[in-house]
């Protein structure tokens, strides 16, 4: 079972829903880690051997976050007009379609009706 570190730019309800699905979740807001730099949050996710779940496209930068150098990065990209419940619903559907091998060490981008995976070599 995957473990997730959830970034502060995603709804608080995302962590709750992931826990209800049986995932272990570390939400940066619940641990007093709010406001840390991308690099600091990334290091925490790696120390925890967790997949980093974020809305920040900066984590898609392969020079700063090379493939295979992490436990996995999932970027959730939805228009600002999408409701929290719809974002969580679509994210959950997408995660259910992915295997652990699809995520572990890879970059996954979840968008409305679409999943993109950049795989480690």
VMD Tcl script that draws the C-alpha trace (Angstrom):
set ca {
  {0.00 0.00 0.00}
  {1.30 3.42 -0.95}
  {2.03 6.13 1.57}
  {1.37 9.76 0.59}
  {2.66 13.14 1.69}
  {-0.07 15.66 0.75}
  {1.04 19.19 -0.06}
  {-0.70 22.23 1.41}
  {-1.99 23.34 -2.00}
  {-4.52 20.47 -2.11}
  {-7.79 20.47 -0.15}
  {-7.65 19.16 3.41}
  {-10.39 16.72 2.47}
  {-7.98 14.99 0.07}
  {-6.02 13.56 3.00}
  {-9.21 12.39 4.68}
  {-10.44 10.64 1.54}
  {-7.08 8.92 0.99}
  {-7.13 7.66 4.58}
  {-10.67 6.34 4.08}
  {-9.33 4.40 1.07}
  {-6.75 2.77 3.34}
  {-3.68 4.81 2.46}
  {-1.23 6.08 5.04}
  {-1.16 9.88 4.72}
  {1.03 12.64 6.08}
  {-0.58 16.04 5.45}
  {1.98 18.85 5.73}
  {-0.61 21.08 7.46}
  {-1.24 18.52 10.19}
  {2.47 18.24 10.93}
  {3.17 21.97 11.20}
  {5.15 21.94 7.95}
  {3.12 24.61 6.18}
  {5.20 27.18 4.31}
  {8.30 25.02 3.84}
  {10.11 25.20 0.50}
  {9.45 22.67 -2.25}
  {12.85 21.11 -1.62}
  {12.19 20.70 2.11}
  {8.78 19.08 1.52}
  {10.33 16.83 -1.14}
  {13.04 15.70 1.31}
  {10.39 14.89 3.92}
  {8.46 12.78 1.41}
  {11.64 10.89 0.53}
  {12.59 10.37 4.17}
  {9.10 8.93 4.70}
  {9.45 6.80 1.52}
  {6.17 8.35 0.45}
  {4.62 9.47 -2.81}
  {4.35 13.25 -2.92}
  {0.86 14.45 -3.90}
  {0.70 18.09 -4.96}
  {-0.92 20.60 -7.28}
  {2.40 22.37 -7.88}
  {3.68 21.96 -11.45}
  {7.16 22.85 -10.23}
  {7.50 19.27 -9.07}
  {7.28 18.21 -12.71}
  {10.73 19.73 -13.31}
  {12.82 16.65 -14.10}
  {16.10 18.50 -13.55}
  {15.21 19.28 -9.93}
  {13.26 16.08 -9.26}
  {14.82 13.40 -11.51}
  {12.92 10.24 -12.30}
  {13.80 7.32 -10.07}
  {15.33 9.59 -7.41}
  {12.09 9.65 -5.44}
  {9.24 7.44 -4.29}
  {6.89 9.05 -6.78}
  {5.35 12.42 -7.50}
  {1.66 12.83 -8.35}
  {0.60 16.26 -9.58}
  {-3.14 16.94 -9.50}
  {-4.00 19.65 -12.05}
  {-7.59 20.86 -12.21}
  {-9.04 24.24 -13.18}
  {-9.73 26.51 -10.21}
  {-13.48 26.33 -10.91}
  {-13.62 22.60 -10.17}
  {-15.20 21.90 -6.79}
  {-13.22 20.20 -4.06}
  {-15.55 17.21 -4.11}
  {-15.16 16.81 -7.89}
  {-11.36 17.13 -7.66}
  {-11.27 14.46 -4.95}
  {-13.67 12.23 -6.88}
  {-11.65 12.36 -10.10}
  {-8.34 12.00 -8.25}
  {-9.64 8.89 -6.46}
  {-10.86 7.36 -9.73}
  {-7.48 8.04 -11.32}
  {-5.51 6.59 -8.40}
  {-7.69 3.46 -8.51}
  {-6.72 2.98 -12.18}
  {-3.00 3.13 -11.37}
  {-0.86 0.35 -9.95}
  {1.87 0.93 -7.40}
  {4.39 0.35 -10.22}
  {2.73 3.13 -12.23}
  {3.40 5.55 -9.39}
  {6.52 4.41 -7.51}
  {9.53 6.43 -8.73}
  {7.54 8.02 -11.55}
  {5.93 11.36 -12.30}
  {2.15 11.11 -12.64}
  {-0.02 14.04 -13.70}
  {-3.75 13.72 -13.09}
  {-5.97 16.09 -15.04}
  {-9.72 16.06 -15.76}
  {-10.34 12.83 -17.67}
  {-6.63 12.20 -18.26}
  {-3.62 10.55 -16.61}
  {-0.07 11.12 -17.86}
  {2.84 9.03 -16.59}
  {6.51 9.83 -17.08}
  {8.29 6.59 -16.16}
  {11.76 6.09 -14.75}
  {14.10 4.18 -17.01}
}
mol new
graphics top color blue
foreach p $ca { graphics top sphere $p radius 0.5 }
foreach p [lrange $ca 0 end-1] q [lrange $ca 1 end] { graphics top cylinder $p $q radius 0.2 }
display resetview
